Amino acid sequence: MMMRRILVLAILFAASLVLFAGPARALDRNFAGSAQIDYHFVPGQHDKSARAVVFDGTTMELAFKVAVDFSDHLSANLKVCYGCHGFETDMAYFDYRVADELNFRLGRFSPSFGGFNLRHDPANHRLSDKPLAYDMGRMLRLREWNMGVLPSPFADNGIEVSGTHWFGQRVQLDYAAYMVSGFKGDASSTDIDFVQSRSGNLYYVDNNSRPTFGGRAALTVKLGPSSDATLGASGMYGTLDPDNKLSYLIYGADLTLRFNRTNIRFEYLARREQFDVSDPSRFKYAVPAEGGDFFVKHGAYAEIEQPLTRDLDLVGRVDGLYRVGNVVAASPLQAKSAVLRYTLGTAFTVERGLRLKLSTELWSFSDRGQDDTHTAMSVHLGAVGTF
């Protein structure tokens, strides 16, 4: 019922944007969207369902966006997405641009963080799933790891100030600083509750009356007519529990190199998070008197995207997660646990607006899973369209 109300409100808001724009020029209004259907197969599970360790089978991702320019300075955007979590309002904000160097964004949006967040829509990346650091349900043993470091997109309510400045013709500086509600958890949480953080059934409001602060800065240098390099750094800090006692700090850096149609990307991010240790018996390891109330989860990936022909792209990616810190007694993870994934995929353009995706993934875990192995394999077959 709540999801239905959200969808109805989103459609009404989109209609109001179009009506508000009145008889404006056609270029002042824009509607766009994308849809991806993906079949995720995990062989080797024998009589056990892969559903216990991953969202397998057929999944759907859908997004549609309405953008309206009211003037040279004021615009509005609405984006509704659909996935495993149901319908979600990914964007509902106004932009007021004073100058290229100063823009104010108010409403619901995905805060600026990292390089992948700029292309998190499945129509904007060549593989079916996201890097592990930004995973939102496609990784094996997702419940053990509680997904990645920062599941993307991470829509939130707040305000963001951003801008772009050019130094001559070759160097571009982008910055963003924001204040949002932040991630959520209970007073006795041992990790962020991502369902609580994004579910409309639990209200889109702050649970502790304290905002999360963050920002990003990126420097882009043109290396040639069709080549450039971008180096970025991001961070955010806030508290997740109602009592404002459990803090989290997420930080990262990214590097993107583009040489004609070849793209090479590197990104690292980590989350240092406090958890409640008032009941030490909940944990697998003894809790030290000092310094034992937090864990750190690291995530990184390296990716190369190489066109083979005009219609066929080859993608290779290596990514992983590394977690250090105490865990609850029932967790199969250890004080130090890691997962590595090797992915090889292709994307074939059938025609403009329609692309087929195929990828194979090899997994390596430091801990044994429910199938009593350290390794696994999975396959994605998908199709994505834009409109």
KAPEUR-V364563 format. One record per residue. N is the residue number from 1. RES is the residue in three letters. SS is DSSP state (h for helix, s for strand, l for the rest). PSI is psi in whole degrees, -180 to 180 (999 if undefined). Layout:
N/RES/SS/PSI  N/RES/SS/PSI
//
This chain:
1/MET/l/-45  2/MET/h/-42  3/MET/h/-37  4/ARG/h/-41  5/ARG/h/-41  6/ILE/h/-45  7/LEU/h/-44  8/VAL/h/-44  9/LEU/h/-39  10/ALA/h/-43  11/ILE/h/-41  12/LEU/h/-40  13/PHE/h/-41  14/ALA/h/-43  15/ALA/h/-38  16/SER/h/-34  17/LEU/h/-44  18/VAL/h/-43  19/LEU/h/-40  20/PHE/h/-37  21/ALA/h/-21  22/GLY/l/-147  23/PRO/l/42  24/ALA/l/168  25/ARG/l/152  26/ALA/h/-31  27/LEU/h/-13  28/ASP/h/-10  29/ARG/s/142  30/ASN/s/136  31/PHE/s/130  32/ALA/s/161  33/GLY/s/174  34/SER/s/157  35/ALA/s/133  36/GLN/s/131  37/ILE/s/134  38/ASP/s/136  39/TYR/s/120  40/HIS/s/117  41/PHE/s/130  42/VAL/l/97  43/PRO/l/165  44/GLY/l/11  45/GLN/l/-11  46/HIS/l/-121  47/ASP/l/3  48/LYS/l/138  49/SER/l/138  50/ALA/h/-16  51/ARG/h/-23  52/ALA/h/-20  53/VAL/l/-7  54/VAL/l/160  55/PHE/l/95  56/ASP/l/-164  57/GLY/s/-153  58/THR/s/125  59/THR/s/158  60/MET/s/138  61/GLU/s/127  62/LEU/s/140  63/ALA/s/137  64/PHE/s/144  65/LYS/s/139  66/VAL/s/129  67/ALA/s/136  68/VAL/s/128  69/ASP/s/114  70/PHE/l/-30  71/SER/l/-173  72/ASP/l/-15  73/HIS/l/-25  74/LEU/s/131  75/SER/s/164  76/ALA/s/147  77/ASN/s/139  78/LEU/s/131  79/LYS/s/128  80/VAL/s/131  81/CYS/s/158  82/TYR/s/134  83/GLY/s/-152  84/CYS/l/-25  85/HIS/l/1  86/GLY/s/-157  87/PHE/s/142  88/GLU/s/138  89/THR/s/101  90/ASP/s/-33  91/MET/s/140  92/ALA/s/83  93/TYR/s/164  94/PHE/s/142  95/ASP/s/128  96/TYR/s/110  97/ARG/s/112  98/VAL/s/-43  99/ALA/s/175  100/ASP/l/-32  101/GLU/l/-4  102/LEU/s/111  103/ASN/s/138  104/PHE/s/127  105/ARG/s/126  106/LEU/s/130  107/GLY/s/-139  108/ARG/s/125  109/PHE/s/173  110/SER/s/112  111/PRO/l/150  112/SER/l/116  113/PHE/l/124  114/GLY/l/175  115/GLY/l/-35  116/PHE/h/-32  117/ASN/h/-24  118/LEU/h/-17  119/ARG/h/35  120/HIS/l/-21  121/ASP/l/135  122/PRO/h/-19  123/ALA/h/-13  124/ASN/h/0  125/HIS/l/154  126/ARG/l/-18  127/LEU/l/163  128/SER/l/-30  129/ASP/l/171  130/LYS/l/163  131/PRO/l/151  132/LEU/h/-35  133/ALA/h/-27  134/TYR/h/15  135/ASP/l/144  136/MET/l/52  137/GLY/l/-6  138/ARG/l/-8  139/MET/l/148  140/LEU/l/148  141/ARG/l/40  142/LEU/h/-33  143/ARG/h/-34  144/GLU/h/-40  145/TRP/h/-10  146/ASN/l/50  147/MET/l/-153  148/GLY/l/-154  149/VAL/l/-43  150/LEU/l/85  151/PRO/l/134  152/SER/l/137  153/PRO/l/152  154/PHE/l/73  155/ALA/s/142  156/ASP/s/165  157/ASN/s/137  158/GLY/s/-153  159/ILE/s/143  160/GLU/s/137  161/VAL/s/129  162/SER/s/170  163/GLY/s/170  164/THR/s/136  165/HIS/s/134  166/TRP/s/135  167/PHE/s/96  168/GLY/l/-145  169/GLN/l/-3  170/ARG/l/-20  171/VAL/s/129  172/GLN/s/132  173/LEU/s/125  174/ASP/s/140  175/TYR/s/158  176/ALA/s/140  177/ALA/s/137  178/TYR/s/163  179/MET/s/116  180/VAL/s/174  181/SER/l/-42  182/GLY/l/174  183/PHE/l/162  184/LYS/l/158  185/GLY/l/172  186/ASP/l/171  187/ALA/l/-28  188/SER/l/22  189/SER/l/146  190/THR/l/-1  191/ASP/l/165  192/ILE/l/139  193/ASP/l/99  194/PHE/h/-26  195/VAL/h/-47  196/GLN/h/-33  197/SER/h/-26  198/ARG/h/1  199/SER/l/128  200/GLY/h/-21  201/ASN/h/-20  202/LEU/h/15  203/TYR/l/141  204/TYR/l/62  205/VAL/l/160  206/ASP/l/139  207/ASN/l/-3  208/ASN/l/10  209/SER/l/18  210/ARG/l/128  211/PRO/l/162  212/THR/s/135  213/PHE/s/145  214/GLY/s/178  215/GLY/s/172  216/ARG/s/145  217/ALA/s/139  218/ALA/s/138  219/LEU/s/124  220/THR/s/131  221/VAL/s/126  222/LYS/s/121  223/LEU/s/-18  224/GLY/s/-173  225/PRO/l/-32  226/SER/l/29  227/SER/s/143  228/ASP/s/169  229/ALA/s/137  230/THR/s/127  231/LEU/s/125  232/GLY/s/157  233/ALA/s/140  234/SER/s/159  235/GLY/s/153  236/MET/s/150  237/TYR/s/138  238/GLY/s/-174  239/THR/s/150  240/LEU/l/-19  241/ASP/l/161  242/PRO/l/-24  243/ASP/l/2  244/ASN/l/39  245/LYS/l/-23  246/LEU/l/110  247/SER/s/161  248/TYR/s/143  249/LEU/s/122  250/ILE/s/129  251/TYR/s/158  252/GLY/s/171  253/ALA/s/151  254/ASP/s/150  255/LEU/s/127  256/THR/s/129  257/LEU/s/131  258/ARG/s/123  259/PHE/s/101  260/ASN/l/-114  261/ARG/l/1  262/THR/s/130  263/ASN/s/130  264/ILE/s/128  265/ARG/s/140  266/PHE/s/138  267/GLU/s/142  268/TYR/s/139  269/LEU/s/157  270/ALA/s/153  271/ARG/s/118  272/ARG/s/120  273/GLU/s/133  274/GLN/s/150  275/PHE/l/163  276/ASP/l/126  277/VAL/l/23  278/SER/l/-23  279/ASP/l/89  280/PRO/h/-21  281/SER/h/-13  282/ARG/h/-16  283/PHE/s/156  284/LYS/l/-33  285/TYR/l/157  286/ALA/l/139  287/VAL/l/117  288/PRO/l/156  289/ALA/l/-32  290/GLU/l/141  291/GLY/l/13  292/GLY/l/17  293/ASP/l/28  294/PHE/s/162  295/PHE/s/165  296/VAL/s/128  297/LYS/s/121  298/HIS/s/149  299/GLY/s/144  300/ALA/s/157  301/TYR/s/153  302/ALA/s/134  303/GLU/s/141  304/ILE/s/134  305/GLU/s/113  306/GLN/s/114  307/PRO/s/132  308/LEU/l/-39  309/THR/l/-175  310/ARG/l/-29  311/ASP/l/-8  312/LEU/s/125  313/ASP/s/144  314/LEU/s/133  315/VAL/s/131  316/GLY/s/136  317/ARG/s/140  318/VAL/s/125  319/ASP/s/167  320/GLY/s/171  321/LEU/s/148  322/TYR/s/121  323/ARG/s/133  324/VAL/s/125  325/GLY/l/172  326/ASN/l/157  327/VAL/l/163  328/VAL/s/157  329/ALA/l/-35  330/ALA/l/-6  331/SER/l/139  332/PRO/l/-9  333/LEU/l/161  334/GLN/l/-177  335/ALA/l/-29  336/LYS/s/117  337/SER/s/150  338/ALA/s/156  339/VAL/s/136  340/LEU/s/145  341/ARG/s/136  342/TYR/s/124  343/THR/s/134  344/LEU/s/125  345/GLY/s/165  346/THR/s/153  347/ALA/s/123  348/PHE/s/125  349/THR/s/110  350/VAL/s/-49  351/GLU/s/174  352/ARG/l/125  353/GLY/l/-2  354/LEU/s/125  355/ARG/s/140  356/LEU/s/142  357/LYS/s/138  358/LEU/s/130  359/SER/s/151  360/THR/s/137  361/GLU/s/134  362/LEU/s/128  363/TRP/s/145  364/SER/s/120  365/PHE/s/145  366/SER/l/-21  367/ASP/l/152  368/ARG/l/142  369/GLY/l/-166  370/GLN/l/-19  371/ASP/l/9  372/ASP/l/35  373/THR/l/164  374/HIS/l/-9  375/THR/s/161  376/ALA/s/167  377/MET/s/147  378/SER/s/158  379/VAL/s/138  380/HIS/s/136  381/LEU/s/117  382/GLY/s/172  383/ALA/s/139  384/VAL/s/138  385/GLY/s/151  386/THR/s/150  387/PHE/l/999
//
